[in-house]
Amino acid sequence: MTDRHEHIDEGTIHAWLDGALPPDESTRVEAVAQSCPECAALVAEARGLIAASSRILSSLDAVPAGVIPGSGAHGDQLAALRARRRASTHRWWQDRRVMVAASLVFVAGASSLVLRQSSEDVVSPATQLTAESDRPAPDSMLSAVPPTAAPAPTATRESEARDRKSEQTNPAADMAQTKVATAPRVDSVDERKVVAEKVAAPPPTAAANEARRTDFATVGRGAADSLAIQRDRAAVIQRPLRQEGTRQALQQVAADSFARAPAAPTPGTGAQRRSIGAIGGAAAMADAAGPGGTCYRLNGLTAPAVADTVRLLNQMAPVLSDPSWFRTQLFGALRDTTLAWRSIDSVTVELRARFGSDTSAVRFRIDGVAPDGRSLSRVRIEFATRVACPR
Amino acid sequence: MNDDELERLFRLYHAPLVRYLTRRLGDRDWAEEVAQEVFLRALRQESLKSERSWLFAVATNLVRDEARRTARQRKHLMVLAEQERDSVFEPPPTTAETAHEAAIARQALESLAERDRLALLMREEGLNYEEIAAALELSVGSVGTTLARARRRLAETYESLQKGEGRRAAGGDDHDR
């Protein structure tokens, strides 16, 4: 018998299995699948592909979250949305707290990168800064932030202008009636980054200038937290620079310590924490973070990631205070902000921030790509958790 | 849109939207941020004609806009990373098998063409063919073909990557020497 069957193409088979065919077409495909062995094989294969795809994609869901205060329950998020709606007449770009809330993105990680200090290839840490200005802080935090009448940074005004333009050219009514796929381009995520991207880069240190090439790496994306600003307690503490030679030596010692530290099998657990270079750590911590500081702990890092995280942070205008605590003062929109960090153990970096201006939210994010661009989640950094600042 | 409508929309679509974005971005917190922005934009609408496809389309646009912005920088960083990969540490393998699988899955997913990837992710969140077509500006008739191609490519790439990892684990890889 010759092949009288009309073969069905793969797309039709998938549409049939997805229940997307009209009844008559579905009946026809079913009949063909039953009478044509080749088609039946294709159907079986398609079933396998559908199941396999679902299984593969489900493995991407094992992404921890919930470290951002107020971002967990639906109720909280709904409340936040409603609050934002109520505040819609007071646009986010008009909020000083938001304008200066350029957040920090710390690039650390698994892929090794090179900073070339004196060429156009320079990858300034400042360019890695990312604004999270539109993120609503929990009410309890926002309530602690006093309003301010300080002028907006230039970058913010530009962002505002673009946003206004966007509002004019994309009225809501159009959006509702336009085809879904032609819904207005949304720019706010970009715009939220504008502020931070225009933050002036911290000046290169002498050590950095001497280092022709500095490696750092990126591991994945970490998590975030929102901060309250205790304006009245904000004061910038700036330690004098030590002698350059000492500073470089200490940096080297610290980096070597991190690199030598063994990776813990379960990153971030307290039992496995091992203090590295704890000399003077407590005192330096109190000094750097101060009573108004907010402390974070970056968990789940691999040992090289810790080394490279700290190494990267050291690119940000470091003021080395001792071998275990590093500190910097940030510039631009985050002026008067003091940041301190140290390694807790081979897989943990502790980070402390003290804000001297009206910054209301900061996001710590470990970001980057793997060396070959394919291992992002393999060595994924977990989260920055807010911790009590010990005195 | 009133509060009741918002709540209905949120309860119906927040979880699938966040899952879709998480799979797309590989970052749950980032996904939640984008999702919140999507719902905020929905709030400003009087009504949504095809709400699910609208939400997914706006989410897709948000991600795409940001991706465009960071692509150039990321590419540059990757080039630099490639230059230095021999002179620095090799990232240690994670002990978590799930993380390893997720890494391969993400690589396989990233190997898909953008449209195929988005169609597949949307379908996994329950969007029907009409909704996928609307969100991605496809004809309904081509969605089946798009999904078939995406699923095949995803599964085949995933399998091939697993085999490659196995070979490397057995010491067969000499690229890093």
HADDOCK unambig.tbl for C-alpha pairs under 7 A between the chains (distance, minus, plus):
assign (segid A and resid 10 and name CA) (segid B and resid 145 and name CA) 6.70 0.50 0.50
assign (segid A and resid 10 and name CA) (segid B and resid 148 and name CA) 6.37 0.50 0.50
assign (segid A and resid 11 and name CA) (segid B and resid 144 and name CA) 4.30 0.50 0.50
assign (segid A and resid 11 and name CA) (segid B and resid 145 and name CA) 3.75 0.50 0.50
assign (segid A and resid 11 and name CA) (segid B and resid 148 and name CA) 5.51 0.50 0.50
assign (segid A and resid 12 and name CA) (segid B and resid 144 and name CA) 5.99 0.50 0.50
assign (segid A and resid 14 and name CA) (segid B and resid 144 and name CA) 5.64 0.50 0.50
assign (segid A and resid 14 and name CA) (segid B and resid 148 and name CA) 6.03 0.50 0.50
assign (segid A and resid 15 and name CA) (segid B and resid 144 and name CA) 4.83 0.50 0.50
assign (segid A and resid 20 and name CA) (segid B and resid 129 and name CA) 6.40 0.50 0.50
assign (segid A and resid 49 and name CA) (segid B and resid 151 and name CA) 5.79 0.50 0.50
assign (segid A and resid 49 and name CA) (segid B and resid 152 and name CA) 6.10 0.50 0.50
assign (segid A and resid 49 and name CA) (segid B and resid 155 and name CA) 6.56 0.50 0.50
assign (segid A and resid 50 and name CA) (segid B and resid 151 and name CA) 6.41 0.50 0.50
assign (segid A and resid 52 and name CA) (segid B and resid 155 and name CA) 6.33 0.50 0.50
assign (segid A and resid 53 and name CA) (segid B and resid 151 and name CA) 5.69 0.50 0.50
assign (segid A and resid 53 and name CA) (segid B and resid 154 and name CA) 6.63 0.50 0.50
assign (segid A and resid 53 and name CA) (segid B and resid 155 and name CA) 6.15 0.50 0.50
assign (segid A and resid 54 and name CA) (segid B and resid 124 and name CA) 6.93 0.50 0.50
assign (segid A and resid 56 and name CA) (segid B and resid 105 and name CA) 5.80 0.50 0.50
assign (segid A and resid 57 and name CA) (segid B and resid 105 and name CA) 6.72 0.50 0.50
assign (segid A and resid 59 and name CA) (segid B and resid 101 and name CA) 6.70 0.50 0.50
assign (segid A and resid 59 and name CA) (segid B and resid 102 and name CA) 5.26 0.50 0.50
assign (segid A and resid 59 and name CA) (segid B and resid 105 and name CA) 6.97 0.50 0.50
assign (segid A and resid 60 and name CA) (segid B and resid 23 and name CA) 5.66 0.50 0.50
assign (segid A and resid 60 and name CA) (segid B and resid 102 and name CA) 5.16 0.50 0.50
assign (segid A and resid 60 and name CA) (segid B and resid 105 and name CA) 6.83 0.50 0.50
assign (segid A and resid 60 and name CA) (segid B and resid 106 and name CA) 6.96 0.50 0.50
assign (segid A and resid 61 and name CA) (segid B and resid 23 and name CA) 6.59 0.50 0.50
assign (segid A and resid 63 and name CA) (segid B and resid 27 and name CA) 6.80 0.50 0.50
assign (segid A and resid 63 and name CA) (segid B and resid 28 and name CA) 6.04 0.50 0.50
assign (segid A and resid 64 and name CA) (segid B and resid 28 and name CA) 6.85 0.50 0.50
assign (segid A and resid 65 and name CA) (segid B and resid 28 and name CA) 5.82 0.50 0.50
assign (segid A and resid 65 and name CA) (segid B and resid 29 and name CA) 6.11 0.50 0.50
assign (segid A and resid 81 and name CA) (segid B and resid 40 and name CA) 6.43 0.50 0.50
assign (segid A and resid 110 and name CA) (segid B and resid 91 and name CA) 5.71 0.50 0.50
assign (segid A and resid 111 and name CA) (segid B and resid 81 and name CA) 6.01 0.50 0.50
assign (segid A and resid 112 and name CA) (segid B and resid 81 and name CA) 4.90 0.50 0.50
assign (segid A and resid 112 and name CA) (segid B and resid 84 and name CA) 6.18 0.50 0.50
assign (segid A and resid 112 and name CA) (segid B and resid 85 and name CA) 6.07 0.50 0.50
assign (segid A and resid 112 and name CA) (segid B and resid 88 and name CA) 6.58 0.50 0.50
assign (segid A and resid 113 and name CA) (segid B and resid 77 and name CA) 6.47 0.50 0.50
assign (segid A and resid 113 and name CA) (segid B and resid 80 and name CA) 5.33 0.50 0.50
assign (segid A and resid 113 and name CA) (segid B and resid 81 and name CA) 4.28 0.50 0.50
assign (segid A and resid 113 and name CA) (segid B and resid 84 and name CA) 6.42 0.50 0.50
assign (segid A and resid 114 and name CA) (segid B and resid 80 and name CA) 5.78 0.50 0.50
assign (segid A and resid 114 and name CA) (segid B and resid 81 and name CA) 6.75 0.50 0.50
assign (segid A and resid 114 and name CA) (segid B and resid 84 and name CA) 6.97 0.50 0.50
assign (segid A and resid 172 and name CA) (segid B and resid 44 and name CA) 6.53 0.50 0.50
assign (segid A and resid 172 and name CA) (segid B and resid 45 and name CA) 5.80 0.50 0.50
assign (segid A and resid 176 and name CA) (segid B and resid 45 and name CA) 6.10 0.50 0.50
assign (segid A and resid 176 and name CA) (segid B and resid 47 and name CA) 6.37 0.50 0.50
assign (segid A and resid 176 and name CA) (segid B and resid 48 and name CA) 5.82 0.50 0.50
assign (segid A and resid 176 and name CA) (segid B and resid 49 and name CA) 6.98 0.50 0.50
assign (segid A and resid 180 and name CA) (segid B and resid 53 and name CA) 6.74 0.50 0.50
assign (segid A and resid 180 and name CA) (segid B and resid 54 and name CA) 5.11 0.50 0.50
assign (segid A and resid 180 and name CA) (segid B and resid 57 and name CA) 6.50 0.50 0.50
assign (segid A and resid 180 and name CA) (segid B and resid 134 and name CA) 6.12 0.50 0.50
assign (segid A and resid 180 and name CA) (segid B and resid 135 and name CA) 5.85 0.50 0.50
assign (segid A and resid 181 and name CA) (segid B and resid 57 and name CA) 5.97 0.50 0.50
assign (segid A and resid 181 and name CA) (segid B and resid 134 and name CA) 5.91 0.50 0.50
assign (segid A and resid 181 and name CA) (segid B and resid 135 and name CA) 4.76 0.50 0.50
assign (segid A and resid 181 and name CA) (segid B and resid 136 and name CA) 5.88 0.50 0.50
assign (segid A and resid 181 and name CA) (segid B and resid 137 and name CA) 5.72 0.50 0.50
assign (segid A and resid 183 and name CA) (segid B and resid 58 and name CA) 6.67 0.50 0.50
assign (segid A and resid 185 and name CA) (segid B and resid 61 and name CA) 6.43 0.50 0.50
assign (segid A and resid 186 and name CA) (segid B and resid 61 and name CA) 6.55 0.50 0.50
assign (segid A and resid 186 and name CA) (segid B and resid 62 and name CA) 5.60 0.50 0.50
assign (segid A and resid 187 and name CA) (segid B and resid 62 and name CA) 6.99 0.50 0.50
assign (segid A and resid 187 and name CA) (segid B and resid 65 and name CA) 6.84 0.50 0.50
assign (segid A and resid 189 and name CA) (segid B and resid 62 and name CA) 6.88 0.50 0.50
assign (segid A and resid 189 and name CA) (segid B and resid 66 and name CA) 6.39 0.50 0.50
assign (segid A and resid 190 and name CA) (segid B and resid 66 and name CA) 5.65 0.50 0.50
assign (segid A and resid 221 and name CA) (segid B and resid 27 and name CA) 6.52 0.50 0.50
assign (segid A and resid 223 and name CA) (segid B and resid 29 and name CA) 6.64 0.50 0.50
assign (segid A and resid 265 and name CA) (segid B and resid 95 and name CA) 6.75 0.50 0.50
assign (segid A and resid 369 and name CA) (segid B and resid 78 and name CA) 6.98 0.50 0.50
assign (segid A and resid 371 and name CA) (segid B and resid 78 and name CA) 6.65 0.50 0.50
assign (segid A and resid 371 and name CA) (segid B and resid 81 and name CA) 5.31 0.50 0.50
assign (segid A and resid 371 and name CA) (segid B and resid 82 and name CA) 5.93 0.50 0.50
assign (segid A and resid 371 and name CA) (segid B and resid 85 and name CA) 6.27 0.50 0.50
assign (segid A and resid 372 and name CA) (segid B and resid 82 and name CA) 6.65 0.50 0.50
assign (segid A and resid 373 and name CA) (segid B and resid 78 and name CA) 6.81 0.50 0.50
assign (segid A and resid 374 and name CA) (segid B and resid 107 and name CA) 5.68 0.50 0.50
assign (segid A and resid 375 and name CA) (segid B and resid 103 and name CA) 5.77 0.50 0.50
assign (segid A and resid 376 and name CA) (segid B and resid 103 and name CA) 6.57 0.50 0.50
assign (segid A and resid 377 and name CA) (segid B and resid 99 and name CA) 6.54 0.50 0.50
assign (segid A and resid 377 and name CA) (segid B and resid 102 and name CA) 6.62 0.50 0.50
assign (segid A and resid 377 and name CA) (segid B and resid 103 and name CA) 4.94 0.50 0.50
assign (segid A and resid 378 and name CA) (segid B and resid 94 and name CA) 6.52 0.50 0.50
assign (segid A and resid 378 and name CA) (segid B and resid 99 and name CA) 5.42 0.50 0.50
assign (segid A and resid 378 and name CA) (segid B and resid 100 and name CA) 5.34 0.50 0.50
assign (segid A and resid 378 and name CA) (segid B and resid 103 and name CA) 4.93 0.50 0.50
assign (segid A and resid 379 and name CA) (segid B and resid 94 and name CA) 6.20 0.50 0.50
